[in-house]
Amino acid sequence: MSNDPSVPPTSPDSEWKISTRAVSHGRPAPDPGAPVNESITLSSTFHAGGTLDYGRVGNPTWTALESTLADLESTQSALCFASGVAAISAVLDLVPVGGVVVAPAHPYSGTRGLLNERQSAGRFTVREYQPSPTTDISAELQGADLLWIETPSNPLLEISDIAGLSQQAHAAGALVAIDATFITPYIAQPINFGVDLVVHSVTKFLAGHSDGIMGSVATNSDELATRLHTIRTLGGAIVGPFEAFLALRGIRTLGVRMDRSIANAQTIAERLLTLPVVEKVRYPGLS
């Protein structure tokens, strides 16, 4: 851990709370007269001899955002993608041809579309499970390559036991990926519950301003990070530097926005319960 008080401690040994890390990480070195925000780097090419050579491979504005996401998720690395669906697609590309993906029965529509399309094309087989806090999917996981978790799910807000499902998947030799868009690292870091890959639609709560489309994948595995980077580079599913700047700006207020979002949702859910025309309210905050 750095002894420089201007440098945010690195997860998982961070002594700073998540909101402080969201505000502080991914900024330029605090040299006298230096800007406090990462600049928008608009360049397709870079001079030879450095770590970057072409804009499809990397960008300094991405680097600031990715290091911030990795810190918030308590992972070794994070990669940004052109959209949440692009991030999901990249993770599914890790599954070998003829493999097996175990996924919830009612995932996000973009995830469902990708699963259906690739299963129809013979890319892999999909086995479904019904999420619940006590789900036993050991049978579905036999011979599986990847377990996909989504909790709370979009839009049904179904809840899954992240740690329990991860243990079952690893016992069967499968990787575990989670769409953590709805919980965000402000609420929990799924990597601490045994997940291998943490996926976000950065578009939603992380960026938070409805002014950019983006996705991300965070992991502690150097091998998986390298494979995902290759998939992104060859597929071209990169994020623009301006969108990366906007997402980083949005993350600064993640804690404040999530607190208000949760409080508002709780109020709305409780009021809906009092309406005779409402048959059922789905919200995890209700007892």
C-alpha positions in Angstrom: 0.0 0.0 0.0 1.3 3.5 -0.9 2.4 5.7 2.0 1.5 8.8 -0.1 -1.8 10.1 1.3 -2.8 11.4 -2.2 -2.8 7.9 -3.6 -5.9 5.8 -2.8 -5.0 2.5 -1.1 -5.5 -0.5 -3.4 -8.2 -3.1 -2.8 -8.6 -5.5 -1.0 -6.3 -3.8 1.6 -8.0 -0.4 1.2 -8.6 1.6 4.3 -10.8 4.0 2.5 -14.6 3.6 2.3 -16.1 2.9 -1.1 -17.5 6.4 -1.7 -14.1 7.9 -0.9 -12.4 5.5 -3.3 -15.0 6.4 -6.0 -14.2 10.1 -5.6 -10.5 9.7 -5.4 -9.2 6.9 -7.6 -8.3 7.3 -11.3 -7.0 10.9 -11.0 -3.6 12.3 -12.3 -0.7 12.5 -10.0 -1.1 15.5 -7.6 1.8 17.5 -9.0 1.8 21.3 -8.4 -0.4 22.9 -11.1 -1.6 19.5 -12.4 -5.3 19.0 -13.3 -7.4 17.0 -10.8 -9.3 15.1 -13.6 -8.0 12.7 -16.2 -7.9 14.3 -19.6 -9.9 13.1 -22.6 -7.2 11.6 -24.9 -8.4 11.9 -28.5 -5.7 10.1 -30.5 -5.9 7.0 -32.7 -2.1 6.4 -32.6 0.7 6.9 -30.1 4.5 7.4 -30.5 6.5 4.2 -30.5 8.4 3.1 -27.4 5.5 3.3 -24.9 2.9 0.9 -23.6 0.3 2.1 -26.2 0.6 2.1 -29.9 -2.9 2.1 -31.3 -6.3 3.4 -30.0 -8.0 0.1 -30.4 -5.6 -1.5 -28.0 -5.7 1.1 -25.2 -6.2 4.7 -24.2 -5.1 6.7 -21.2 -8.7 7.8 -20.4 -9.7 4.1 -20.4 -6.8 3.3 -18.1 -8.0 5.8 -15.5 -11.6 4.4 -15.6 -10.5 0.8 -15.6 -8.2 1.2 -12.7 -11.0 2.9 -10.8 -13.4 0.0 -11.6 -10.8 -2.5 -10.5 -10.3 -0.7 -7.2 -14.0 -0.5 -6.5 -14.5 -4.2 -7.3 -11.5 -5.3 -5.3 -10.0 -7.0 -8.4 -6.6 -7.0 -10.0 -8.0 -5.7 -13.3 -11.0 -4.4 -15.2 -11.7 -3.8 -18.9 -14.3 -1.5 -20.4 -16.4 -2.4 -23.5 -18.5 -0.5 -25.9 -21.7 -1.6 -24.1 -23.0 -3.9 -21.4 -24.0 -6.4 -24.1 -20.5 -6.3 -25.6 -19.1 -7.1 -22.1 -21.5 -10.0 -21.8 -20.6 -11.2 -25.3 -16.9 -11.2 -24.5 -17.4 -13.3 -21.4 -19.5 -15.8 -23.4 -16.7 -15.9 -25.9 -14.6 -17.6 -23.2 -16.8 -20.7 -23.4 -15.3 -23.3 -25.7 -17.2 -24.4 -28.8 -19.6 -27.2 -27.7 -19.4 -26.1 -24.1 -22.2 -25.6 -21.6 -23.5 -22.4 -20.0 -25.8 -22.5 -17.0 -27.9 -19.4 -16.8 -31.0 -18.1 -14.9 -34.3 -18.7 -16.6 -35.2 -14.9 -16.7 -32.0 -12.9 -17.3 -31.6 -9.4 -18.8 -33.1 -9.4 -22.3 -29.8 -8.7 -23.9 -28.2 -11.7 -22.1 -31.2 -13.9 -23.2 -30.8 -12.8 -26.8 -27.1 -13.7 -26.8 -27.7 -17.0 -25.2 -30.5 -17.9 -27.6 -28.5 -16.8 -30.7 -25.4 -18.7 -29.8 -27.2 -21.8 -28.7 -29.1 -21.8 -32.0 -25.9 -21.4 -33.9 -24.5 -24.5 -32.1 -21.9 -22.4 -30.3 -22.8 -23.9 -26.9 -25.6 -25.4 -24.9 -27.6 -23.5 -22.4 -29.1 -25.0 -19.2 -31.5 -22.9 -17.2 -32.1 -22.7 -13.5 -34.6 -20.8 -11.3 -32.8 -18.3 -9.0 -33.6 -18.3 -5.3 -31.7 -17.7 -2.1 -31.4 -21.5 -1.7 -31.0 -22.8 -5.2 -29.3 -26.2 -5.7 -28.1 -26.4 -9.3 -25.5 -29.2 -8.9 -27.3 -31.3 -11.5 -27.3 -28.5 -14.1 -23.6 -27.8 -13.4 -22.4 -31.2 -14.3 -19.9 -30.8 -17.2 -20.6 -27.0 -17.4 -18.0 -24.4 -18.4 -19.7 -21.3 -17.2 -22.3 -20.3 -14.6 -24.0 -17.0 -15.2 -25.5 -15.2 -12.2 -27.7 -12.1 -12.2 -28.8 -10.7 -8.9 -31.0 -8.8 -8.4 -32.1 -9.8 -11.9 -33.3 -7.3 -14.5 -36.2 -6.7 -14.4 -37.8 -9.3 -12.1 -35.4 -8.6 -9.2 -34.9 -12.2 -8.4 -32.3 -12.9 -5.7 -29.5 -15.5 -5.8 -27.0 -16.8 -3.3 -23.8 -15.6 -4.9 -21.4 -17.5 -2.6 -23.5 -20.7 -2.6 -23.8 -20.8 -6.4 -20.1 -20.0 -6.8 -19.2 -22.9 -4.6 -21.4 -25.3 -6.5 -19.9 -24.1 -9.8 -16.3 -24.3 -8.8 -16.9 -27.8 -7.4 -18.1 -28.8 -10.9 -15.1 -27.1 -12.5 -17.0 -24.2 -14.0 -16.1 -20.5 -14.1 -18.6 -18.1 -12.5 -19.6 -14.7 -14.0 -22.1 -12.3 -12.5 -24.1 -9.4 -13.9 -23.7 -7.1 -11.0 -25.3 -4.1 -12.6 -28.0 -3.6 -10.1 -25.9 -4.0 -6.9 -22.9 -2.0 -8.0 -19.6 -2.2 -6.0 -21.2 0.3 -3.6 -23.3 -2.5 -2.2 -21.1 -5.5 -2.6 -18.0 -6.8 -4.4 -19.0 -10.2 -5.8 -15.4 -11.2 -6.2 -15.3 -11.6 -2.4 -18.1 -14.2 -2.7 -16.2 -16.5 -5.1 -17.1 -15.0 -8.5 -14.5 -15.1 -11.2 -15.8 -12.4 -13.5 -17.9 -9.3 -12.5 -19.9 -7.8 -15.4 -21.6 -4.4 -15.4 -23.7 -2.3 -17.7 -21.8 0.8 -16.8 -24.5 2.7 -18.7 -26.8 2.4 -15.7 -25.9 3.0 -12.1 -22.1 3.3 -12.4 -22.1 6.1 -14.9 -25.6 7.2 -13.8 -26.4 10.0 -16.1 -28.0 8.4 -19.2 -25.4 10.0 -21.5 -23.2 7.1 -22.5 -23.3 3.4 -23.4 -20.6 1.2 -21.8 -19.9 -2.1 -20.2 -17.1 -3.6 -18.1 -15.7 -6.9 -16.8 -13.5 -7.1 -13.7 -11.5 -10.1 -12.6 -8.6 -11.3 -10.5 -7.4 -13.7 -13.1 -4.5 -12.5 -15.3 -5.3 -15.2 -17.8 -8.9 -14.3 -18.2 -8.1 -10.6 -18.3 -5.6 -11.2 -21.2 -8.1 -13.3 -23.1 -10.8 -10.7 -22.6 -8.4 -7.9 -23.8 -7.7 -10.0 -26.9 -11.4 -10.5 -27.6 -12.0 -6.8 -27.2 -9.1 -5.8 -29.4 -9.9 -8.2 -32.2 -13.7 -7.6 -32.0 -13.3 -3.8 -31.8 -15.8 -3.4 -29.0 -14.0 -0.5 -27.5 -15.3 2.5 -25.7 -14.7 6.0 -26.8 -12.5 8.2 -24.7 -15.2 10.8 -24.2 -17.6 8.1 -22.9 -14.9 6.8 -20.6 -14.5 10.4 -19.2 -18.2 10.7 -18.7 -18.4 7.4 -16.9 -15.5 8.3 -14.6 -17.2 11.6 -13.8 -20.4 9.7 -13.0 -18.7 7.3 -10.7 -17.6 10.2 -8.5 -21.2 10.5 -7.2 -22.0 6.7 -7.0 -22.5 6.6 -3.3 -24.8 9.6 -3.1 -26.8 8.4 -6.1 -27.2 4.9 -4.8 -28.3 6.0 -1.4 -31.0 8.2 -2.9 -32.0 5.5 -5.4 -32.4 2.9 -2.7 -34.4 5.2 -0.5 -36.7 6.3 -3.3 -37.3 2.7 -4.4 -38.1 1.6 -0.8 -40.6 4.4 -0.5 -42.3 3.6 -3.8 -42.4 -0.1 -3.0 -44.0 0.5 0.3 -46.6 2.9 -1.1 -47.5 0.4 -3.9 -48.3 -2.2 -1.2 -51.1 0.0 0.0 -52.8 0.3 -3.3 -55.7 -2.2 -3.8 -55.2 -2.4 -7.5 -51.6 -3.7 -7.0 -51.5 -7.5 -6.7 -47.8 -8.0 -6.0 -44.7 -5.8 -5.5 -41.2 -7.2 -6.4 -38.5 -5.4 -4.4 -35.7 -7.0 -2.3 -36.1 -4.3 0.4 -39.6 -5.6 1.4 -39.7 -8.1 4.2 
